[in-house]
């Protein structure tokens, strides 16, 4: 389904979200995936390490704790049809 996406008026109002998986384990917590957030306004990326088995709720908490604390409240999140995420919300 195609829908028209509005243009943001300020940074971090609208973001694109995608998962990068199958990475080699790294860091003290052996993260094996990355959540990529891209600001639609400035095209600035934010990379959040996580585990491939994290749940939709874990992903939402990570966005709340890591991204929103730096960017302010996000109005819209655009993501692909990741079944884990879309079926939970």
JOKAMO-V557861 format. One record per pair of residues at least 12 apart in sequence whose C-alpha atoms are under 8 Angstrom apart, sorted by the first residue. I is the first residue (numbers start at 1). J is the second residue. If there is no record, write none. Layout:
i=I j=J
i=I j=J
This chain:
i=7 j=40
i=7 j=41
i=8 j=40
i=8 j=41
i=9 j=41
i=10 j=41
i=11 j=39
i=11 j=40
i=11 j=41
i=11 j=42
i=12 j=39
i=12 j=40
i=12 j=41
i=12 j=71
i=12 j=72
i=12 j=73
i=12 j=74
i=13 j=39
i=13 j=40
i=13 j=41
i=13 j=73
i=13 j=74
i=13 j=75
i=13 j=76
i=14 j=39
i=14 j=40
i=14 j=41
i=14 j=74
i=14 j=75
i=14 j=76
i=14 j=77
i=14 j=78
i=15 j=37
i=15 j=38
i=15 j=39
i=15 j=40
i=15 j=74
i=15 j=76
i=15 j=77
i=15 j=78
i=16 j=37
i=16 j=38
i=16 j=39
i=16 j=40
i=16 j=77
i=16 j=78
i=16 j=79
i=17 j=35
i=17 j=36
i=17 j=37
i=17 j=38
i=17 j=77
i=17 j=78
i=17 j=79
i=17 j=80
i=18 j=35
i=18 j=36
i=18 j=37
i=18 j=79
i=18 j=80
i=19 j=33
i=19 j=34
i=19 j=35
i=19 j=36
i=20 j=33
i=20 j=34
i=20 j=35
i=20 j=36
i=21 j=33
i=21 j=34
i=21 j=52
i=22 j=52
i=30 j=51
i=31 j=49
i=31 j=50
i=31 j=51
i=31 j=52
i=32 j=49
i=32 j=50
i=32 j=51
i=32 j=52
i=33 j=49
i=33 j=50
i=33 j=51
i=33 j=52
i=34 j=47
i=34 j=48
i=34 j=49
i=34 j=50
i=34 j=51
i=35 j=47
i=35 j=48
i=35 j=49
i=35 j=50
i=36 j=48
i=46 j=67
i=48 j=62
i=48 j=66
i=55 j=84
i=55 j=85
i=56 j=84
i=56 j=85
i=56 j=88
i=57 j=88
